[in-house]
Structures are given as C-alpha cells and as structure tokens.
Amino acid sequence: MNILAIDTSASNLTIALSRKGKIIRESNIVLNKLLSSEIIPNVDKALRFSKLDLKKIDCIAFGLGPGSFTSLRVGLSTIKGFCFVNKMPVIGISSLDAIALNVKEENVPVAVILDARRNKVYACLYKIKEGQLKRTSKYLLTDIDSVLNQIKGKAVFVGDGLTLYYDKIINSNKCLKVYDKKSWLPNAKNLIALAVSRIKEKKYDDINKLQPLYLYAHDCQVHK
C-alpha cells in the first residue's frame, strides 16, 4: 500500500509518502511563493525521490484544516485532480488531529489551539493512548476561555494559538506542558498514521463531497 499525504492548511506545505507502512519520504516546505505553484512540483519531487509514480499511489490523505481559506481550496482542488485522473481514493483528516499527534505524552488531555483571528481560536481536545488518538471534544471555534473551561485537570498544549494566549494558558490552572514551535504545525506523516485504520476498513471519503473544515458558519461544513 502506497499512501501520499498532503496538508496545505498552514504556513508550510507538508508532504509525506509511505510504502508498506513505512514513511519513505517527508518534506516540510516554508512557502515563499503562491501555493498553487508549489504543490505539484513538490509532490513530483517526493515521488521521484521515492521512485514512485502517481499512478502507483493507492490512497491520498489530505489535511482538511481548519486554516488558510485560500490554501485549503487550492490544496483540495489539486488533490481532487489527482484522484479524478488516477481514480484513487481519498481520506480527509482534520489538521487539528495531525497536530495533536505531534504530542508524545500519553493518557493526559491534549489541547490543540490555533489562531482563528477575530479573538477566536480553532481548538480540539484529545487523549492519546498507545499511540491512538481519541477526540474528546468537537472541533471548536470559540474563545480561549471557553476552551480552558472544558479541560478537566491539566493538559498539554500545542498549536500556533500559543503565540497569542501563552500567558493566559501558563497562568491558568490547566497547563501541564506547552510544546514549542516545532510542533505547532501539521505534519503529513501524522495524516498517514491517522489514515491507516480507515484504509483497512475502506472508509474512504466521497471526493465529490469532500470539503475543507473551516468552522466559520458562513464558509463551511463542520465534520462532527
């Protein structure tokens, strides 16, 4: 099974490839140009490095966001093109889930906090047990106080929302640990890890209906 994973929701373009359950290529590219000019060349580079052809990819895992409206639209359009032309299945996964898997601690609450602007955050709460991610809240668009009020006990925090709300989180009674900036962005290899169980159960998404996870009411459909 060859899996290609791509996330375009953040300030980096992250791409990963796996073969027979092993990551054989991962790239995290800081974007200095328009995303539309970056995706296909970097996917092609990853495939050539791995000695694979796009026709040999069995499934694509895509990070649905939330994140940049334009980047998600461009990324998803590219993925849909790959899938339509090559008749390959796709699995959409929240980028919040991918960020949560950057956390190494297990059996403690994990809070992913992203800056959503307008004094709001994108957030979700999780627990990780034996490497398996379990979501313990809905995907949220709310204020930081509402997120903190949902946390029972102390949590590990990760995500770029820490830039704005670091002091509030540290000074709350809910903070066990804050992860550094290296862990704030989605990583495509985590998308692959999250996609594997769905691939085994053939729980693919309908490419015609797949939409980014924006959370803002006027922009999106919310995956629950």
BARO-509249 format. One line per field, with one value per residue (C-alpha): x, y, z. Coordinates in pm, 1 decimal, m for minus. Example, Ala and Ser with C-alpha at 12.3 -4.5 7.8 and 13.67 -1.06 7.14 Angstrom:
BEGIN
xx (1230.0 / 1367.0)
yy (m450.0 / m106.0)
zz (780.0 / 714.0)
***
This chain:
BEGIN
xx (0.0 / 143.5 / m1.5 / 53.3 / m34.1 / m56.1 / m153.7 / m180.8 / m367.0 / m76.6 / 229.6 / 413.1 / 342.2 / 386.3 / 407.2 / 475.0 / 487.8 / 463.8 / 521.2 / 410.1 / 351.5 / 685.9 / 746.7 / 985.9 / 975.3 / 863.0 / 900.9 / 802.0 / 843.7 / 807.8 / 604.6 / 763.3 / 559.2 / 197.0 / 84.4 / m62.8 / 286.2 / 437.9 / 217.3 / 263.5 / 642.5 / 699.6 / 471.6 / 658.1 / 991.0 / 876.7 / 755.8 / 1077.9 / 1287.9 / 1083.0 / 1094.4 / 715.8 / 470.5 / 143.8 / m39.9 / 116.7 / m39.5 / m319.5 / m470.5 / m429.7 / m469.3 / m543.5 / m541.0 / m880.4 / m785.7 / m905.1 / m658.2 / m598.6 / m912.1 / m718.5 / m452.9 / m710.4 / m912.6 / m604.3 / m479.7 / m810.9 / m857.2 / m516.3 / m596.9 / m928.7 / m746.6 / m508.3 / m795.6 / m1019.0 / m740.6 / m593.8 / m915.1 / m763.1 / m949.4 / m907.5 / m932.5 / m985.1 / m849.2 / m864.6 / m530.8 / m603.8 / m580.1 / m246.1 / m109.2 / m230.6 / m15.5 / 294.2 / 243.4 / 441.9 / 274.3 / 1.1 / m300.8 / m321.0 / m553.1 / m409.7 / m535.1 / m465.8 / m509.0 / m483.4 / m524.5 / m854.9 / m830.0 / m1123.7 / m1022.6 / m1118.0 / m930.7 / m974.5 / m939.6 / m995.7 / m927.5 / m782.1 / m630.3 / m358.3 / m332.5 / m89.0 / m30.9 / m402.5 / m568.3 / m910.5 / m1101.0 / m1277.2 / m1445.3 / m1596.8 / m1388.7 / m1431.4 / m1433.9 / m1454.1 / m1256.6 / m963.1 / m1152.1 / m1420.5 / m1154.1 / m981.9 / m1316.0 / m1368.4 / m1039.4 / m1058.2 / m735.2 / m415.6 / m343.5 / m58.6 / m95.7 / 22.5 / m53.2 / 15.8 / m255.0 / 9.5 / 168.0 / m133.7 / m251.2 / 68.4 / 45.0 / m322.5 / m258.2 / 50.2 / m127.9 / m434.4 / m453.8 / m493.4 / m137.6 / 79.5 / 317.8 / 345.0 / 503.9 / 749.8 / 705.2 / 849.6 / 532.1 / 274.9 / 218.7 / 56.0 / 290.0 / 185.2 / 333.7 / 72.4 / m200.6 / m72.3 / m79.0 / m437.7 / m546.8 / m424.1 / m716.3 / m969.4 / m793.6 / m811.2 / m1185.9 / m1220.1 / m1379.1 / m1292.2 / m1444.8 / m1655.6 / m1423.2 / m1721.9 / m1844.2 / m1515.2 / m1487.2 / m1231.0 / m1301.4 / m1336.2 / m1564.9 / m1675.5 / m2050.7 / m2075.1 / m1779.8 / m1800.4 / m1946.5 / m1840.9 / m1730.3 / m1862.9)
yy (0.0 / 335.2 / 642.3 / 1007.0 / 1265.8 / 1641.9 / 1930.3 / 2288.2 / 2443.4 / 2626.4 / 2831.8 / 2518.9 / 2271.4 / 1927.4 / 1612.3 / 1251.3 / 917.0 / 570.5 / 227.3 / m89.7 / 100.2 / 281.8 / 651.4 / 674.2 / 1049.9 / 1356.7 / 1723.3 / 2041.0 / 2343.0 / 2701.2 / 2875.6 / 3181.9 / 3170.7 / 3119.8 / 2778.1 / 2689.1 / 2696.2 / 2486.0 / 2179.2 / 1982.1 / 2038.2 / 1929.2 / 1624.6 / 1532.7 / 1574.6 / 1349.1 / 1083.4 / 1090.1 / 1067.6 / 764.5 / 610.7 / 610.1 / 725.5 / 895.8 / 606.5 / 376.3 / 566.7 / 363.8 / 641.2 / 1011.1 / 1152.6 / 1524.5 / 1771.0 / 1942.2 / 2227.8 / 2449.0 / 2702.8 / 2934.4 / 2955.6 / 3002.4 / 2741.1 / 2478.1 / 2546.3 / 2527.7 / 2214.1 / 2033.1 / 2124.9 / 1976.3 / 1658.9 / 1620.9 / 1649.7 / 1370.9 / 1149.7 / 1204.8 / 1144.9 / 840.9 / 701.9 / 678.3 / 701.8 / 989.6 / 1027.1 / 1371.6 / 1428.7 / 1738.5 / 1917.7 / 1959.1 / 1580.5 / 1582.6 / 1847.6 / 1654.2 / 1358.1 / 1578.6 / 1532.6 / 1246.9 / 1228.0 / 970.3 / 940.9 / 1315.7 / 1571.8 / 1731.1 / 2072.4 / 2190.0 / 2567.7 / 2758.3 / 3129.0 / 3184.5 / 3566.2 / 3782.4 / 3694.6 / 3332.7 / 3003.9 / 2679.9 / 2408.7 / 2045.5 / 1828.2 / 1478.5 / 1188.9 / 964.8 / 604.2 / 351.9 / 583.7 / 602.6 / 943.5 / 987.7 / 1312.7 / 1422.1 / 1735.4 / 1866.2 / 2076.5 / 2418.9 / 2779.5 / 2975.8 / 3193.8 / 3068.3 / 3092.4 / 2855.7 / 2603.4 / 2624.6 / 2576.1 / 2245.8 / 2097.1 / 1867.6 / 1854.9 / 1966.3 / 1941.5 / 1954.0 / 2249.1 / 2270.7 / 2497.8 / 2848.4 / 2994.9 / 2980.6 / 3289.6 / 3495.5 / 3311.7 / 3177.3 / 3386.4 / 3309.1 / 2935.0 / 2932.6 / 3129.6 / 2907.7 / 2601.2 / 2385.1 / 2373.9 / 2064.0 / 2141.9 / 2372.5 / 2235.7 / 2451.7 / 2598.6 / 2294.5 / 2106.8 / 2374.4 / 2284.4 / 1977.8 / 1706.1 / 1490.4 / 1173.3 / 1207.5 / 1213.0 / 877.0 / 735.0 / 852.9 / 724.6 / 366.8 / 233.8 / 390.6 / 240.1 / m103.8 / m58.9 / 103.8 / 411.5 / 649.8 / 991.6 / 1084.2 / 1304.6 / 1491.2 / 1590.2 / 1645.3 / 1999.5 / 2180.3 / 2217.0 / 2593.4 / 2608.4 / 2965.0 / 2926.7 / 3112.0 / 2930.5 / 2567.0 / 2235.6 / 2107.7 / 1746.2 / 1616.3)
zz (0.0 / m111.1 / 61.0 / m30.0 / 236.6 / 190.7 / 418.9 / 291.4 / 583.6 / 748.7 / 658.1 / 549.6 / 272.4 / 425.5 / 212.2 / 310.8 / 133.0 / 283.6 / 137.4 / 317.1 / 640.3 / 646.9 / 584.5 / 289.9 / 229.8 / 422.9 / 336.9 / 518.9 / 295.4 / 413.9 / 145.7 / m13.7 / m335.1 / m426.6 / m307.6 / m646.1 / m797.1 / m518.2 / m467.9 / m789.6 / m823.0 / m463.0 / m495.3 / m813.7 / m633.0 / m348.4 / m591.3 / m793.8 / m477.9 / m370.7 / m719.8 / m738.1 / m999.5 / m904.4 / m1070.4 / m809.1 / m517.5 / m358.1 / m144.2 / m70.4 / 281.5 / 287.0 / 578.8 / 576.3 / 809.4 / 965.2 / 833.8 / 542.4 / 325.1 / 0.8 / 73.5 / 164.8 / m150.7 / m371.9 / m197.7 / m217.2 / m583.5 / m659.1 / m466.5 / m644.0 / m976.2 / m876.0 / m762.5 / m1065.9 / m1318.6 / m1144.5 / m991.7 / m645.3 / m311.2 / m68.0 / 308.0 / 460.1 / 810.5 / 1028.1 / 1050.2 / 1421.8 / 1454.9 / 1273.3 / 1509.4 / 1814.3 / 1710.4 / 1748.7 / 2123.9 / 2277.6 / 2617.7 / 2660.6 / 2889.3 / 2955.4 / 2797.3 / 2482.3 / 2368.3 / 2013.4 / 1991.6 / 1660.9 / 1599.0 / 1414.7 / 1437.8 / 1548.1 / 1910.0 / 1842.1 / 1831.7 / 1644.2 / 1905.5 / 1986.2 / 2290.7 / 2275.3 / 2461.9 / 2321.2 / 2437.7 / 2294.4 / 2000.8 / 1918.4 / 1907.0 / 2066.4 / 2026.2 / 2346.3 / 2213.3 / 1892.9 / 1658.3 / 1811.7 / 1700.3 / 2022.2 / 2263.8 / 2467.6 / 2798.1 / 2671.4 / 2572.7 / 2910.7 / 3086.5 / 2901.3 / 3019.6 / 3320.2 / 3514.5 / 3341.6 / 2969.6 / 2722.8 / 2482.8 / 2122.1 / 1825.7 / 1697.1 / 1920.9 / 2193.1 / 2037.7 / 2144.2 / 2453.0 / 2610.0 / 2927.3 / 2979.7 / 2936.3 / 3160.1 / 3431.3 / 3423.4 / 3642.6 / 3331.5 / 3192.0 / 3231.6 / 2944.0 / 2644.2 / 2326.9 / 2133.6 / 1784.6 / 1606.0 / 1696.6 / 1617.0 / 1252.0 / 1093.0 / 970.0 / 674.8 / 825.2 / 1101.7 / 836.9 / 715.9 / 1069.0 / 1110.0 / 769.0 / 810.5 / 1017.1 / 781.1 / 481.6 / 642.2 / 687.8 / 341.3 / 497.7 / 217.0 / 155.2 / m144.2 / m347.8 / m491.6 / m145.5 / 35.6 / 175.5 / 389.6 / 760.8 / 800.3 / 1108.1 / 1035.1 / 982.1 / 652.7 / 496.4 / 579.0 / 667.7 / 1009.1 / 1049.8 / 1382.9)
***
